[in-house]
Amino acid sequence: MPSEIDLYGLFVPRLLLLMLAALVISILLRKGLAWIGFYRLVWHRGLFDIALYTLLLGGLSALANL
């Protein structure tokens, strides 16, 4: 799989697109978790959010390499 994607003559790294997709999914998940009150069980919200983003990015990256 190519490491860069051509968008109308602009070469965009695949990782950048995966990071944007992970960010969008992470924002939606954080809103959902806050709505159901999950963050009351979390010790440090910032650490949890960055761990969630990292797991999402790793999962998307693994799926992209299939």
N, C-alpha and C positions, 0 to 999 in steps of 0.2 A: 504494500500500500504506500502511495507517495506521502512524503512528509510535508508537502506543501500543496495547497489547493489554489487553482487559478480562478480568480473572480474578476472577469472582464479585464484581464491583463495585470491584475494586482495579485501577487503571490502571497497568500496568507498561510502561516504555519497551522498545521492541523491541531496542534496543542492549544493555540489561541481559541479556535472554534470550540474545542472540548472544554476549555476553561469557561467560556461564555455560557455554554449549555449547562455546565455544572453550577454556575452562579445562579442561573434562572431557576433550576430545580431546587437549589439550596434555599433560595428566597421563598419559594412556594412551600417547601417543607417547614421552614422556620415559622412562617405565618400560620400554618396548620398546627404545628406543635404549640405555638403560643395560644392559639384559639382553644385547644383542648386542655390547656393548663399543664402541659408536660414540663415546662421549665421550672415549676415548683420543686421538682425532684432533682434538678440539675444543680450541682454545686457551683460551677463557674460557667455562666452562659457563653462567654466569649470563647473559652477553650472548647466547649462543646460544639459551637458553631463552626470553628475552624476545623475541628476533627470531622464534622459532618461533611464539610466542603471537600476535604482531602479524600475521604472515602468515596464520595460521589465522583470526583475527578479520576481517582484510580479505577473505579468501576467502569466509567465511560471509556477510559483509555484502554482497559482490557477488552471491552466489547468492540472497540474500534479496530483492534488488532486481530479479530477473528476472521 
